[in-house]
Amino acid sequence: MSSLIAAFTDHPRSVGESYWEHLGVASSFSAKLLLAALACMMHALLPFLFVKTGSQMITELHDRMVANRVTKL
């Protein structure tokens, strides 16, 4: 049973979050990625729309996830 619990808590703990905090953060990334994907698809169909939106969203996510992440440990 403890290995099952560890499967849900090891990674969140390694980034300084509880399971529930990690769920919220990961979900917000997922929603942003979905919006970026939709913007890119619209841009593919209509190149004059969302010219920089997808790349700006990805840059913002990279900054949040990697470049400016505050370590909580």
N, C-alpha and C positions, 0 to 999 in steps of 0.2 A: 504493500500500500504506500509506503514512503517513497518508492521510486515513481509511483504515479503522481504523487504530490510534487515531487522534485521536477517532473516533466513540465509542470505548470509554473513553477516558481524559480527554477535555477536561472533561466535567461533574464526574466524581469529583475531579479536580484542583482545580476551581473551588470545591469545598467542603472542600478540605484532606484528601482521602482518596485512597488508591490504588483501583484497580479492585476488588480483592478486599475491601478495607474497605467500599467503597460497596455491593458486593453483599451483604455481611453486614448492614449497617445498613438498606438498602432492603428486604431480605428480612424483617428483624425488624418493620419497619413494616407490611409486607404481611400478616404473620401476625397482628399486633395488629388490623389493620383487618378481617381475616376474622373474628376472634373478636368484634369489635364488631358486625359485620354479623349474625352469628349471634345474638348477644344481642338486637339490635334486632328480628330476625325472631321470636324467641321472645316478646319483649315485645309485638309486634303481635298474635300469636295468643293469648297469655295475659298480659294487661296487668298482672297482679299480680307477674309475674316480671321481674327485671332492670330495675327502674324507672329507675335512674340509671346503670346499667352502661355503656351505649353512649356516653352523653354524657361520662361520666368518662374512658373510654378515649380518646375523641377529644380531650378537653382535655389529657390526658397526652401524646398524640402531638404535639399542637400545641406544647406546652411543650418537648418534646424537639427538634422540628424547627425551630421558629421562635423562641420566646421565650427559651429558655435555651441555644441552640446556641453551643458554644464554637468560635470560628473558629480553624482550625489554620494559616491562612496567615500 
